[in-house]
């Protein structure tokens, strides 16, 4: 179920975010939803990790907009010569 949400954000941030969303071929709503899901799932996952694993969380920094699904698809295609 989709629910409307109103946010107060600086105009410059909104403009930059809209440009970014356009470049990625996604809507601003999709980007915000994706970010919120990632943010909340990270918090939930941290609670279930062992202390050793928790120390590793955040040790690898990915570039902004990194799409692991796309990378995975490309690697599978490369592996199978597609």
PyMOL commands that place a pseudoatom at each C-alpha (Angstrom):
pseudoatom trace, name=CA, resn=UNK, resi=1, chain=A, elem=C, hetatm=0, pos=[0.000, 0.000, 0.000]
pseudoatom trace, name=CA, resn=UNK, resi=2, chain=A, elem=C, hetatm=0, pos=[1.387, 3.391, -0.987]
pseudoatom trace, name=CA, resn=UNK, resi=3, chain=A, elem=C, hetatm=0, pos=[0.788, 6.374, 1.280]
pseudoatom trace, name=CA, resn=UNK, resi=4, chain=A, elem=C, hetatm=0, pos=[1.529, 10.009, 0.526]
pseudoatom trace, name=CA, resn=UNK, resi=5, chain=A, elem=C, hetatm=0, pos=[4.230, 11.666, 2.653]
pseudoatom trace, name=CA, resn=UNK, resi=6, chain=A, elem=C, hetatm=0, pos=[5.007, 15.377, 2.866]
pseudoatom trace, name=CA, resn=UNK, resi=7, chain=A, elem=C, hetatm=0, pos=[8.581, 16.388, 3.700]
pseudoatom trace, name=CA, resn=UNK, resi=8, chain=A, elem=C, hetatm=0, pos=[10.274, 19.740, 4.250]
pseudoatom trace, name=CA, resn=UNK, resi=9, chain=A, elem=C, hetatm=0, pos=[13.589, 19.792, 2.382]
pseudoatom trace, name=CA, resn=UNK, resi=10, chain=A, elem=C, hetatm=0, pos=[15.817, 22.632, 1.189]
pseudoatom trace, name=CA, resn=UNK, resi=11, chain=A, elem=C, hetatm=0, pos=[15.048, 23.632, -2.406]
pseudoatom trace, name=CA, resn=UNK, resi=12, chain=A, elem=C, hetatm=0, pos=[18.643, 23.033, -3.534]
pseudoatom trace, name=CA, resn=UNK, resi=13, chain=A, elem=C, hetatm=0, pos=[18.551, 19.487, -2.174]
pseudoatom trace, name=CA, resn=UNK, resi=14, chain=A, elem=C, hetatm=0, pos=[15.266, 18.795, -3.953]
pseudoatom trace, name=CA, resn=UNK, resi=15, chain=A, elem=C, hetatm=0, pos=[16.615, 20.051, -7.272]
pseudoatom trace, name=CA, resn=UNK, resi=16, chain=A, elem=C, hetatm=0, pos=[19.784, 17.970, -6.958]
pseudoatom trace, name=CA, resn=UNK, resi=17, chain=A, elem=C, hetatm=0, pos=[17.784, 14.903, -5.963]
pseudoatom trace, name=CA, resn=UNK, resi=18, chain=A, elem=C, hetatm=0, pos=[15.424, 15.311, -8.927]
pseudoatom trace, name=CA, resn=UNK, resi=19, chain=A, elem=C, hetatm=0, pos=[18.376, 15.546, -11.328]
pseudoatom trace, name=CA, resn=UNK, resi=20, chain=A, elem=C, hetatm=0, pos=[19.956, 12.476, -9.751]
pseudoatom trace, name=CA, resn=UNK, resi=21, chain=A, elem=C, hetatm=0, pos=[16.693, 10.527, -9.981]
pseudoatom trace, name=CA, resn=UNK, resi=22, chain=A, elem=C, hetatm=0, pos=[16.309, 11.526, -13.634]
pseudoatom trace, name=CA, resn=UNK, resi=23, chain=A, elem=C, hetatm=0, pos=[19.869, 10.376, -14.424]
pseudoatom trace, name=CA, resn=UNK, resi=24, chain=A, elem=C, hetatm=0, pos=[19.149, 7.040, -12.749]
pseudoatom trace, name=CA, resn=UNK, resi=25, chain=A, elem=C, hetatm=0, pos=[15.800, 6.645, -14.513]
pseudoatom trace, name=CA, resn=UNK, resi=26, chain=A, elem=C, hetatm=0, pos=[13.897, 6.514, -11.237]
pseudoatom trace, name=CA, resn=UNK, resi=27, chain=A, elem=C, hetatm=0, pos=[11.395, 8.743, -9.514]
pseudoatom trace, name=CA, resn=UNK, resi=28, chain=A, elem=C, hetatm=0, pos=[12.307, 10.764, -6.468]
pseudoatom trace, name=CA, resn=UNK, resi=29, chain=A, elem=C, hetatm=0, pos=[9.724, 8.783, -4.502]
pseudoatom trace, name=CA, resn=UNK, resi=30, chain=A, elem=C, hetatm=0, pos=[11.460, 5.532, -5.479]
pseudoatom trace, name=CA, resn=UNK, resi=31, chain=A, elem=C, hetatm=0, pos=[14.819, 6.881, -4.340]
pseudoatom trace, name=CA, resn=UNK, resi=32, chain=A, elem=C, hetatm=0, pos=[13.463, 8.045, -0.988]
pseudoatom trace, name=CA, resn=UNK, resi=33, chain=A, elem=C, hetatm=0, pos=[11.635, 4.764, -0.425]
pseudoatom trace, name=CA, resn=UNK, resi=34, chain=A, elem=C, hetatm=0, pos=[14.739, 2.780, -1.320]
pseudoatom trace, name=CA, resn=UNK, resi=35, chain=A, elem=C, hetatm=0, pos=[16.859, 4.871, 1.047]
pseudoatom trace, name=CA, resn=UNK, resi=36, chain=A, elem=C, hetatm=0, pos=[14.404, 4.488, 3.923]
pseudoatom trace, name=CA, resn=UNK, resi=37, chain=A, elem=C, hetatm=0, pos=[14.203, 0.725, 3.392]
pseudoatom trace, name=CA, resn=UNK, resi=38, chain=A, elem=C, hetatm=0, pos=[17.985, 0.441, 3.361]
pseudoatom trace, name=CA, resn=UNK, resi=39, chain=A, elem=C, hetatm=0, pos=[18.340, 2.631, 6.428]
pseudoatom trace, name=CA, resn=UNK, resi=40, chain=A, elem=C, hetatm=0, pos=[15.799, 0.721, 8.498]
pseudoatom trace, name=CA, resn=UNK, resi=41, chain=A, elem=C, hetatm=0, pos=[16.926, -2.723, 7.356]
pseudoatom trace, name=CA, resn=UNK, resi=42, chain=A, elem=C, hetatm=0, pos=[20.527, -1.899, 8.313]
pseudoatom trace, name=CA, resn=UNK, resi=43, chain=A, elem=C, hetatm=0, pos=[19.385, -1.021, 11.805]
pseudoatom trace, name=CA, resn=UNK, resi=44, chain=A, elem=C, hetatm=0, pos=[17.435, -4.275, 12.084]
pseudoatom trace, name=CA, resn=UNK, resi=45, chain=A, elem=C, hetatm=0, pos=[20.311, -6.344, 10.707]
pseudoatom trace, name=CA, resn=UNK, resi=46, chain=A, elem=C, hetatm=0, pos=[22.837, -4.812, 13.102]
pseudoatom trace, name=CA, resn=UNK, resi=47, chain=A, elem=C, hetatm=0, pos=[20.832, -6.170, 16.017]
pseudoatom trace, name=CA, resn=UNK, resi=48, chain=A, elem=C, hetatm=0, pos=[21.061, -9.742, 14.685]
pseudoatom trace, name=CA, resn=UNK, resi=49, chain=A, elem=C, hetatm=0, pos=[24.798, -9.806, 13.892]
pseudoatom trace, name=CA, resn=UNK, resi=50, chain=A, elem=C, hetatm=0, pos=[27.444, -11.322, 16.099]
pseudoatom trace, name=CA, resn=UNK, resi=51, chain=A, elem=C, hetatm=0, pos=[29.870, -8.831, 17.693]
pseudoatom trace, name=CA, resn=UNK, resi=52, chain=A, elem=C, hetatm=0, pos=[32.582, -9.847, 15.196]
pseudoatom trace, name=CA, resn=UNK, resi=53, chain=A, elem=C, hetatm=0, pos=[30.298, -9.211, 12.234]
pseudoatom trace, name=CA, resn=UNK, resi=54, chain=A, elem=C, hetatm=0, pos=[29.042, -5.923, 13.689]
pseudoatom trace, name=CA, resn=UNK, resi=55, chain=A, elem=C, hetatm=0, pos=[32.624, -4.643, 13.682]
pseudoatom trace, name=CA, resn=UNK, resi=56, chain=A, elem=C, hetatm=0, pos=[32.795, -5.257, 9.922]
pseudoatom trace, name=CA, resn=UNK, resi=57, chain=A, elem=C, hetatm=0, pos=[29.606, -3.349, 9.103]
pseudoatom trace, name=CA, resn=UNK, resi=58, chain=A, elem=C, hetatm=0, pos=[30.523, -0.133, 7.333]
pseudoatom trace, name=CA, resn=UNK, resi=59, chain=A, elem=C, hetatm=0, pos=[34.109, -1.168, 6.637]
pseudoatom trace, name=CA, resn=UNK, resi=60, chain=A, elem=C, hetatm=0, pos=[33.484, -1.173, 2.877]
pseudoatom trace, name=CA, resn=UNK, resi=61, chain=A, elem=C, hetatm=0, pos=[32.330, 2.077, 1.303]
pseudoatom trace, name=CA, resn=UNK, resi=62, chain=A, elem=C, hetatm=0, pos=[30.430, 1.797, -1.982]
pseudoatom trace, name=CA, resn=UNK, resi=63, chain=A, elem=C, hetatm=0, pos=[29.991, 4.660, -4.398]
pseudoatom trace, name=CA, resn=UNK, resi=64, chain=A, elem=C, hetatm=0, pos=[26.694, 6.484, -4.209]
pseudoatom trace, name=CA, resn=UNK, resi=65, chain=A, elem=C, hetatm=0, pos=[24.073, 4.887, -6.424]
pseudoatom trace, name=CA, resn=UNK, resi=66, chain=A, elem=C, hetatm=0, pos=[25.815, 1.485, -6.417]
pseudoatom trace, name=CA, resn=UNK, resi=67, chain=A, elem=C, hetatm=0, pos=[23.391, -1.110, -7.750]
pseudoatom trace, name=CA, resn=UNK, resi=68, chain=A, elem=C, hetatm=0, pos=[24.453, -4.590, -6.647]
pseudoatom trace, name=CA, resn=UNK, resi=69, chain=A, elem=C, hetatm=0, pos=[21.646, -6.218, -8.646]
pseudoatom trace, name=CA, resn=UNK, resi=70, chain=A, elem=C, hetatm=0, pos=[22.905, -4.662, -11.871]
pseudoatom trace, name=CA, resn=UNK, resi=71, chain=A, elem=C, hetatm=0, pos=[26.490, -5.657, -11.063]
pseudoatom trace, name=CA, resn=UNK, resi=72, chain=A, elem=C, hetatm=0, pos=[25.377, -9.201, -10.264]
pseudoatom trace, name=CA, resn=UNK, resi=73, chain=A, elem=C, hetatm=0, pos=[23.446, -9.448, -13.534]
pseudoatom trace, name=CA, resn=UNK, resi=74, chain=A, elem=C, hetatm=0, pos=[26.459, -8.181, -15.505]
pseudoatom trace, name=CA, resn=UNK, resi=75, chain=A, elem=C, hetatm=0, pos=[28.782, -10.690, -13.836]
pseudoatom trace, name=CA, resn=UNK, resi=76, chain=A, elem=C, hetatm=0, pos=[26.389, -13.586, -14.468]
pseudoatom trace, name=CA, resn=UNK, resi=77, chain=A, elem=C, hetatm=0, pos=[26.066, -12.539, -18.118]
pseudoatom trace, name=CA, resn=UNK, resi=78, chain=A, elem=C, hetatm=0, pos=[29.855, -12.272, -18.422]
pseudoatom trace, name=CA, resn=UNK, resi=79, chain=A, elem=C, hetatm=0, pos=[30.335, -15.671, -16.802]
pseudoatom trace, name=CA, resn=UNK, resi=80, chain=A, elem=C, hetatm=0, pos=[27.924, -17.297, -19.247]
pseudoatom trace, name=CA, resn=UNK, resi=81, chain=A, elem=C, hetatm=0, pos=[29.119, -15.332, -22.287]
pseudoatom trace, name=CA, resn=UNK, resi=82, chain=A, elem=C, hetatm=0, pos=[25.890, -13.400, -22.774]
for i in range(1, 82): cmd.bond("trace and resi %d" % i, "trace and resi %d" % (i + 1))
show_as sticks, trace
zoom trace
